[in-house]
Amino acid sequence: MLIEEIRRLEMKLMGQKPTACSACKGELLYEGGGAYRCVKCGHVELDAFGKVKKFLDTNGPAPSIVIERATGVNKKYIERMLNENWLEVYKHTELGDQGKK
């Protein structure tokens, strides 16, 4: 259990968590899925997990280098998220025409 907690902490530290709203510098509240909403203006900020999740939800499976270029999130971090099952990605062939989850 301790190793798992250390890994979670590492992921948070590597996750490029936003500390204030980029629009108004207001306080952010975590909404889940890597998204943080500003309590002052409602603007949504994404941490690294949120950026990768949004990319995959929008574009479907892609090589980690493509995701890195599109999101600015380090390829090693992306691969770690996938290897440790932080994200679920299905190949188009596994779901027929649905293509992605």
C-alpha positions as CSV (number, residue, x, y, z in Angstrom):
1,M,0.0,0.0,0.0
2,L,2.8,2.4,0.8
3,I,4.4,1.9,-2.7
4,E,1.0,2.7,-4.3
5,E,0.7,5.9,-2.2
6,I,4.2,7.0,-3.2
7,R,3.3,6.4,-6.9
8,R,0.1,8.5,-6.5
9,L,2.2,11.3,-5.0
10,E,4.7,11.1,-7.8
11,M,1.9,11.3,-10.3
12,K,0.5,14.4,-8.6
13,L,3.9,16.1,-8.5
14,M,4.5,15.2,-12.2
15,G,1.0,16.1,-13.1
16,Q,1.7,19.8,-13.7
17,K,-1.2,20.7,-11.4
18,P,-2.4,24.3,-12.0
19,T,-2.1,26.5,-8.9
20,A,-4.3,29.5,-9.9
21,C,-6.7,30.4,-12.7
22,S,-4.9,31.6,-15.8
23,A,-7.7,34.0,-16.6
24,C,-8.2,35.8,-13.3
25,K,-5.7,34.3,-10.8
26,G,-8.6,33.0,-8.7
27,E,-8.7,29.8,-6.6
28,L,-9.2,26.5,-8.3
29,L,-11.3,23.6,-7.1
30,Y,-10.7,20.1,-8.4
31,E,-13.6,18.7,-10.3
32,G,-12.1,15.3,-11.3
33,G,-10.6,13.9,-14.4
34,G,-7.7,16.4,-14.2
35,A,-10.0,19.4,-14.4
36,Y,-10.0,22.4,-12.0
37,R,-12.7,25.1,-12.1
38,C,-12.0,28.7,-10.9
39,V,-14.3,29.8,-8.1
40,K,-14.3,33.4,-9.3
41,C,-14.8,33.2,-13.1
42,G,-15.6,29.5,-13.8
43,H,-12.7,29.1,-16.2
44,V,-11.5,25.4,-16.4
45,E,-7.8,24.6,-16.1
46,L,-6.4,21.1,-16.9
47,D,-3.5,19.3,-15.3
48,A,-1.3,17.0,-17.3
49,F,-3.7,14.1,-16.8
50,G,-6.6,16.3,-17.9
51,K,-4.8,17.4,-21.0
52,V,-4.0,13.8,-22.1
53,K,-7.5,12.6,-21.2
54,K,-9.1,15.4,-23.2
55,F,-6.8,14.6,-26.2
56,L,-7.7,10.9,-26.1
57,D,-11.4,11.6,-25.7
58,T,-11.3,13.9,-28.7
59,N,-8.9,12.1,-31.0
60,G,-8.9,8.5,-29.9
61,P,-5.7,6.4,-29.5
62,A,-2.5,7.9,-30.8
63,P,1.3,7.3,-30.3
64,S,2.6,8.9,-27.2
65,I,4.9,11.3,-29.2
66,V,1.8,12.6,-31.0
67,I,0.0,13.1,-27.7
68,E,3.1,14.9,-26.3
69,R,3.3,17.3,-29.2
70,A,-0.4,18.1,-29.0
71,T,-0.6,18.5,-25.2
72,G,2.8,19.6,-24.1
73,V,2.8,16.7,-21.6
74,N,6.1,14.7,-21.4
75,K,6.0,11.4,-23.3
76,K,7.4,9.5,-20.2
77,Y,4.5,10.8,-18.1
78,I,2.0,9.8,-20.8
79,E,3.5,6.3,-21.0
80,R,3.4,6.0,-17.3
81,M,-0.2,7.0,-17.1
82,L,-1.1,4.3,-19.7
83,N,1.1,1.6,-18.2
84,E,-0.3,2.2,-14.7
85,N,-3.9,2.1,-16.1
86,W,-4.7,5.8,-15.2
87,L,-6.3,6.0,-18.6
88,E,-8.3,3.5,-20.7
89,V,-7.6,3.5,-24.4
90,Y,-9.2,1.0,-26.8
91,K,-8.1,0.3,-30.3
92,H,-10.6,0.9,-33.1
93,T,-10.5,-2.9,-33.9
94,E,-11.5,-3.8,-30.4
95,L,-14.8,-1.8,-30.5
96,G,-15.7,-2.0,-34.2
97,D,-17.1,1.3,-35.3
98,Q,-17.2,2.9,-31.8
99,G,-13.5,3.3,-32.0
100,K,-12.6,4.8,-28.7
101,K,-13.6,5.1,-25.1
